[in-house]
Amino acid sequence: MSSLQSLLSSAPISTEHLPPNAGILMLPKKTCVARSRVLPTPGQARHRAHSRFQKDLSKETHNSLCIRPAKKTKYHAFADPKPKSEALLTVILSCGRQSELVSCGRRFPPLKKLKLFVYKWVTSVEDFSPMWDFSDFRCLSMMSSNFCKLMSSVPIDSLTELRTFYLNATFYDFFDAHDADDEDCRTATAQKFLVSLLESCKHLESLKIESNQWQEILPVSSIAKLGTRLRKLRLRSDRSEASLVPKQFLLDTPDLCPDIFDLDLELDVASPSVSYPHVIVSFSDTFSLLVVLQLYGYLSVLTRSKSLSDINPWLQGSTTIDDEVGKQSTNPNYDGAASMMRFLHTHKCGKPFYMVRTRLFGAKQPANWRPTPEYIETHGGEEWSSRRDFKSRINVRDAYEQWGDERVGELAEGHTGTSEVGETNNAE
């Protein structure tokens, strides 16, 4: 430790508890992105760090305990802990080169957020209370870290005040020493811990799980029990084929969890007799999911929500779900997007959407397309761009307005893009 201590000689922080390859990152209070002072281990360079989870510890060579103090002054926890006046807002742990955070005989002040990035939790049940204070614990984020190992070591009553839980995990992150290589046992263990966590967290507002196994470890019934507490929900996999949420869950969500404003799901509402290209629909601050067919039936569910304000569908290949639009239009993508956005504005319950933005990727070039001067200026050339961007809103005159990419081909001239919608957009 002598080399590290010499680097920290001017800092009022005791380092006897640190493993050989550890460093400390200090962030000022209420700073989302900041130039941070990094106290490096030998061979590590100073770097600019960001408070975002994946960017804090983007390199394996950094094994850091990242501390955001409750005061603007440097944190003196290990030199002179003052739990009554100071509290840890965030601790981020990441595995480096065979190093780990171990007990130093002193307890952390109350912790609000714990983020584990490729980190193997090593604190035992016996060492947890002497080392950690979760009395004010609100947020747990885990990425490529052993979920089962953590849950088997942390008393469940220490997590009851949790507001946010984020899990990004592979099958191997559900490994438990008692499960060996039994896949069914791993799944059952992970489900047991996750269900127990959800049942114990009476104030959970945000649940985000990104895992190919999410459907095996998370019963939909457990989500429904969160009810009005739940504000944000994300269920995603990395498979090419989606781990699909049951259609009935989508239909029931507005009633079971009426206060959700950020929902991110993978859904298949396809008819088995008809095949359509995949449509990726992502709604910033609201809703996103993967659909194949019956897009309007699904969109009608969204219009029932009085809490949604901005939606942003992302589509692949075509905006044309309605066959009649495709047959009658010389620019199906433009008219398909307009048809979909008009539908959303017209059927919205409660407060109107502030804006609907539809983005299309992989758009095919229409046979009658020609580059207009406006197109050349927007796209920087005459080559066809397969990416289209359409935006719409209801203006103060209660009229539908559409802008962004213009209609291409022979109908480009004289298209106003505005039409009266009347009062239907406020229909309850």
N, C-alpha and C positions, 0 to 999 in steps of 0.2 A: 504493500500500500504506500510505500514511501514516495514513489514517483507521482502517484495521484495526489497525495497529501501536499507535495510541493506545488502542484498546480493550483491547489485550493487554499494555499497558505493565507491568502489575503481575504478569503471568504469566511464569513462567520457561520460556517456549517461544519459540524463534526461528521467525519466520514468513516468511522470505525465499523459501521454496520454494512457498508457497501461491499458487494462482491468484486472480484478483481477487474471485471470488464464493464463495470457499470459507470454511467455518467448521470448527471443531474441537469434537467432543463427547467429553468425558471420562466414563467410567463406572468406579465403584469395583470392585474385585476381587470376584468371586463374587456379583455382584448381578444378578438376573434382571430385575427391574423396579425402577427407582430414579429418584428425582428427580435429574436430572443437571445439571451446570453446562454451559451452552452459551455458547460465545464467539461471538457472532453477527457477521455482516458488517453493514455499514450497511443499515438498512431491515428487518432480520430481527429478530423478537421472540424473547425467551427462551421456551422451551417445555419441557414435561415429555416426556422421551424414554423409550422402552421398548426393551429389548434385542431384542425380537422383530423379525425381519427386515423385515416389511412395515410395521411401525409406527415403525421407526427413522427412515425417510425417506419419510413419507407425503405430503409436499408437494413439488412440483417446485421451489419457491423455495429449498429447502434442498439445497445441494450440499455434503455434509459428509464429512469423513474421520473416521470414528468409531473411536476407539481405546479398547480396554479394557486397561489396564496390568496387568502381572503382579504389581505391588506396589500397595499401597493409596495410595502417594504419587502425585503427578502425574507424568506421563510426560515425561521430558526428552530424548527420542530425538534431536531435531534440535539441541538446545543442547549436549548432551554425551552422545552415544550410548555405552551400556555393554552390548554384546551378551551379555557373560558373566553379567551380573546381572539383566538385564531382557529380557523377550520380549513381543512383541505377541500377544495372544490373538485379537483380532478386528479386522479392518479392513472397514468398509462403505463402498462408493463408490457414488455416484449422480450421474447427470448433472443439472446444473442449467441455467443459462443460458449455454450455449456455453463451459463451463469444464471443465477436465480436470486430473487429477493428473499432473504432469510430474516428471522427474528433477531433484533438487536437488544432485546430486553426492555424496550420502551414501546409505548402504544401510540399509534397514529392519532391525531385529533380527529373529530368527527368527519367522515368522508361523505361527499355528495355523489360523486361519479367515479366509477371504476371502468376502465377500458382495457381489455386484454387483446393484444395483437400477436398471434402466433406464440402464445405464452402457456406454458404448462404450470397450472396452479400447484404449488408445493406446500402451502400452509396446511398443516393438519388440523383436525377438529380441536385437539388439545391446545394448539398454539394460536388459534384464531382469535379468541377473546383477548388474550394478553397483547396481541399485535394490532388488531383492527377494531375500529369503532364505527359500526354501521347504524348508529342511532338516528342519523340524519341522512341515510342513504336513499338516493332518488333515481339513479340511472346506472344500469349495467349494460355494457356493450362487449360482445365477444366476437372476434373474428379469427377463425382457424385456431381456436383454443379449445381445450377439452372441457366441454360442457358438463359431462357426467362427473368428472373429477372435481370440478368446482362445487357442484351441487352436493356431492357426498362429503365435502369438507366444511361447507358453510352452513351453520344452523339456519333452518328455514325461517325461524322467527326473526332473524336479522334482516330479512328481505321484505318484510310485510309492508314497509312504507315506500316500496319501489313504485315509481311513476312511469319509467321507460325501460323497456327490455328489447335489446337488439341482438340477434344471433345469426351469424354467418358461419355455417358449418358444413363440413363434409362428413361422410360416414365414419371416418376415423376419429372425428372429434367427439363421437359418442362412445368411445372405447372406455371401458371400465375394467380394472384388473380382475374383477370377479367374473366378467363375461367371457374372458378369453377371446376366441375368434368366432363365437356363436352369434351370427347375424341377428337372429330372432331375439336373443337375449339382450343384445345391444339396443335394439329398437324398443323393446319393452322397458328397459331401464331408462332410456332417454324420455320415453313417454311418461313414465311414472314421475320423473323429476319435473318435467315441464308442466304437467297437469297440477302437481303439487304447488309449483310456483304460482301458477295462475289463480289457483284457489286461495292461496295465502295472501296474495297482493290485492288488497281491497281498494286500492287507489290507482291501479294501473290504468294509464291513459294511452300509452303507445306500445304496440306490440309489432315488431318487425322481425320476420324470420326468413332467411334466404338459405335454403338447403334443399337438395334433391330428395331428402327424406321427410320434408315437413309434413306431408300428409300422413305418413306412418307414425309420427311422434306427436302430432297435434290433432286431437279430436275436434271437429267443428263445434260440438256441443260445449266444449270448454270456452271457445270464443264467444258463443252466444251468451254464456253466463256473465260475461263482463258487462253486458248491457249498456246502460247510459254512461258508464264511466269511460268507455273506449272512444278515443278521438282519432287515433291513427292506427291503421292495420296494413301490414304488408306480408304477403305470402308468396314467395317466388322460388323457383328452382333454376338450375343451370342446364337442365336437359333440353335437347332440341325439341322434344315433345313436352308440353306443359304438364306439371303436376296439377291437375285441374280441380278447381273448387266446384263442388256440386252446384248446379244451376239454382236449386231451391234456396241455397244459402244466400246467393246474390239477391234473389227475390225477397227473402226475409230480412236482409240486412237493414233496410230503412226502418223496420219495426223493432228488430232485436237490438240494434245499436244506432238509435236515431241521431246521436250527436257526432257520428263520424264525419270528419271533413277531409280526411286524407286516407284514401283507400287504394291499395295496390295489390291486385290479384291476377291470377292466371285462370282463364275460364274458357270452356268449350261449350258453345251453345249450338253446335252444328247439327243439321239434319243429316242422318246417315245416308240419305239417298241423294244428297246434293253436295258437291265439293266446291269450295271457294278458296281463293288464296287467303293466307293468314292476314289478319288485320291487327296491328299493334296499336292499342289505344292507351295513351298516357295522359293523365290529367294533373297538371301541377296544382299542388295544394288541395287536390280533390280526389281524383280517381284514376286508376290505370288498370288495364287487364288485356288479356289476349283472347280475341274472338275469331270465329271462323264464319259464322252465318247468323242470321236473325239479329243483325246489328241494331235495327230499329226497336226490336223488342227489348233489347238490353239497354239502349239509350233511354227508353221510356221509363226504366227504373230510376235512372239518374235524375230525370226531370221531376220525380216525386220528392227529391230531397230539397228542403228549403235552406239547407246550410251551404250548398255548393254555389260558387260564384264564378270561377273561371275554369274552363275545361279545354284541354289541348289534345285532340285525337292525333295519334301517329299511325299512318296507314302505309302498308307495303303493297306496291303494284298497281292499285286502283282504288278510287273512292267510290266506284260504282257498285253498289249493292242492289239497287233497284234496276231490274232489267229494262223497264220502260225508259228510264233516263238514258241508258246505254244505247238503246235503239234509236231514239229521237234526237240525240245530241251529236253535234260535230266536235264537241270537246267534252267527253264524258267525265273527265276528272274534275274540271271546273264545275260542271253542273251537278256532279255527284256530291262534291263537297258542299255546294250551295244547298242542295236538297237536305243533306244531313244537318247542316247548321241551322237551316230554317226550322227543321223539325224540333231541334233542341230549344231554340228561342220560343217557338210557338207553344210548346207544351210545358214550359217551365212553371213549376208551382212556386208561389211565394215571390221572393225578390228575383228580378230578371238576372240572367247571366250578365256579368260585366263585359265579357268577351269570350268568343269561341274561336280557337285557332286550330286549324287542321293542317297537318304536315304530311306530305306524301313522298315516299321514297320509291325509286325504281319505276317511275312513271314512263310509259312508252310514248314515243314521239307520234303525234297524230299525223295522218297522211297528208292533211291539208295545212300543216304548220309552216309558218314562215317567221323569221326573226324580225320583229318590229324594232324601231329605234329605241323604244322604251325597254324592250327585252334586252337588247344589246348593251344598253347602259347598265341595267340591273345585274346582268350575269357576266358582263365583261367580255362578250364575244357573241358570235353567231351560232356556236355549237349548242345543240339541244341539251338542256339540263334535266336530268331525271328526278330532280328534287323540286317539288312544288310546295308553296306555302300560302294558305288561304286564311283570312281573318274576317270576323264578322261581329256585329253588335246591333243592338236596338238603340237608335239615337234618341235625342230629346224630343223629336217629332214623332216618336213611336214608329219609325220606319226602319226596315232592315237595310243595313249597309254591309257591303263586302269589299275588301281590299286585299292587298298583297299581290300575288301573281295574277296577271290578267288572263282573260280568255284568249286562247290562241286560234289562229286560222281565220276563216272568213267572217266569223261573228265578233272579231275583236273590236270592230268599229261600231260606235253607237250604243254600246252596252253600258247602261247607267249603274248597274249593280245595286240599285236602291229600290225598294218596294214597300208599300204600306203593309204593316202586320196587324195593326189595330190593337185591341186590348187582349187578344188571345194569349199573348206571352205572359200575362199576369194571372192566367187561369189558376184557380186553386185546385 
